[in-house]
Amino acid sequence: MKYKEKGITLGILSIAIISMVIILILALMKVYLSNQIYHQSRKINLIEAEVAALKEENSILQMNTEQLKYKNRITDTIFSMEENKEITDAAEAEETND
């Protein structure tokens, strides 16, 4: 009768080591990908914040532009009314002098 060894054989040990290496590789890949996703999401959040700030600044600038356009139109109207009044007054003064 041959004596059969009990315990861990070389085949079982090699399967266990290969399994642990595969699990370690998969875990490292997951950590790397999670890290990359985290950094990319931070960059995206910063860019989204900048976009929101720029949109708000754009709306403020458009509002200021509209106010200046309105003011310019009103001012031009007042000046042209004053010029017309001066011309009319000058014409009436010439008529009275004649």
C-alpha positions as CSV (number, residue, x, y, z in Angstrom):
1,M,0.0,0.0,0.0
2,K,1.3,3.4,-1.1
3,Y,1.2,6.2,1.4
4,K,-0.8,9.2,0.0
5,E,0.2,12.6,1.3
6,K,-2.5,14.6,2.9
7,G,-2.5,18.4,2.8
8,I,-1.9,21.1,0.2
9,T,-0.4,19.8,-3.0
10,L,1.6,21.9,-5.5
11,G,-1.4,22.0,-7.9
12,I,-3.8,23.4,-5.3
13,L,-1.2,25.9,-4.2
14,S,-0.6,27.2,-7.7
15,I,-4.3,27.5,-8.4
16,A,-4.7,29.5,-5.1
17,I,-1.8,31.8,-6.0
18,I,-3.1,32.4,-9.6
19,S,-6.5,33.1,-8.2
20,M,-5.1,35.6,-5.7
21,V,-3.1,37.3,-8.4
22,I,-6.2,37.6,-10.6
23,I,-8.2,39.1,-7.7
24,L,-5.4,41.5,-6.9
25,I,-5.2,42.7,-10.6
26,L,-9.0,43.2,-10.7
27,A,-9.0,45.1,-7.4
28,L,-6.1,47.4,-8.6
29,M,-8.0,48.0,-11.9
30,K,-11.1,49.0,-10.0
31,V,-9.2,51.3,-7.7
32,Y,-7.5,52.9,-10.6
33,L,-10.7,53.4,-12.6
34,S,-12.5,54.8,-9.5
35,N,-9.7,57.2,-9.0
36,Q,-9.8,58.4,-12.6
37,I,-13.6,58.8,-12.5
38,Y,-13.3,60.8,-9.3
39,H,-10.7,63.2,-10.8
40,Q,-12.7,63.6,-14.0
41,S,-15.9,64.3,-12.1
42,R,-14.0,67.0,-10.1
43,K,-12.9,68.6,-13.4
44,I,-16.4,68.4,-14.8
45,N,-17.8,70.1,-11.7
46,L,-15.2,72.9,-11.9
47,I,-16.0,73.4,-15.6
48,E,-19.8,73.4,-14.9
49,A,-19.3,76.0,-12.2
50,E,-17.3,78.2,-14.6
51,V,-20.0,77.8,-17.3
52,A,-22.7,78.8,-14.8
53,A,-20.7,81.9,-13.7
54,L,-20.1,82.8,-17.4
55,K,-23.8,82.5,-18.2
56,E,-24.7,84.7,-15.3
57,E,-22.1,87.2,-16.3
58,N,-23.4,87.1,-19.9
59,S,-26.9,87.8,-18.7
60,I,-25.7,90.7,-16.6
61,L,-23.7,92.1,-19.5
62,Q,-26.7,91.8,-21.8
63,M,-28.9,93.6,-19.2
64,N,-26.3,96.4,-19.0
65,T,-26.2,96.6,-22.8
66,E,-29.9,96.9,-23.0
67,Q,-29.9,99.6,-20.3
68,L,-27.2,101.5,-22.2
69,K,-29.2,101.2,-25.5
70,Y,-32.3,102.4,-23.8
71,K,-30.5,105.3,-22.2
72,N,-28.8,106.2,-25.5
73,R,-32.2,106.2,-27.3
74,I,-33.8,108.4,-24.7
75,T,-30.8,110.7,-24.7
76,D,-30.7,111.0,-28.5
77,T,-34.4,111.8,-28.5
78,I,-34.0,114.5,-25.9
79,F,-31.0,116.0,-27.8
80,S,-32.9,115.9,-31.1
81,M,-35.9,117.5,-29.4
82,E,-33.7,120.3,-28.0
83,E,-32.0,120.8,-31.4
84,N,-35.4,121.0,-33.1
85,K,-36.5,123.5,-30.4
86,E,-33.4,125.6,-30.9
87,I,-33.9,125.6,-34.7
88,T,-37.6,126.5,-34.4
89,D,-36.7,129.3,-31.9
90,A,-34.0,130.6,-34.2
91,A,-36.4,130.6,-37.2
92,E,-39.1,132.4,-35.2
93,A,-36.5,135.0,-34.0
94,E,-35.5,135.6,-37.6
95,E,-39.2,136.0,-38.6
96,T,-39.8,138.6,-35.9
97,N,-36.7,140.5,-36.8
98,D,-37.8,140.8,-40.4
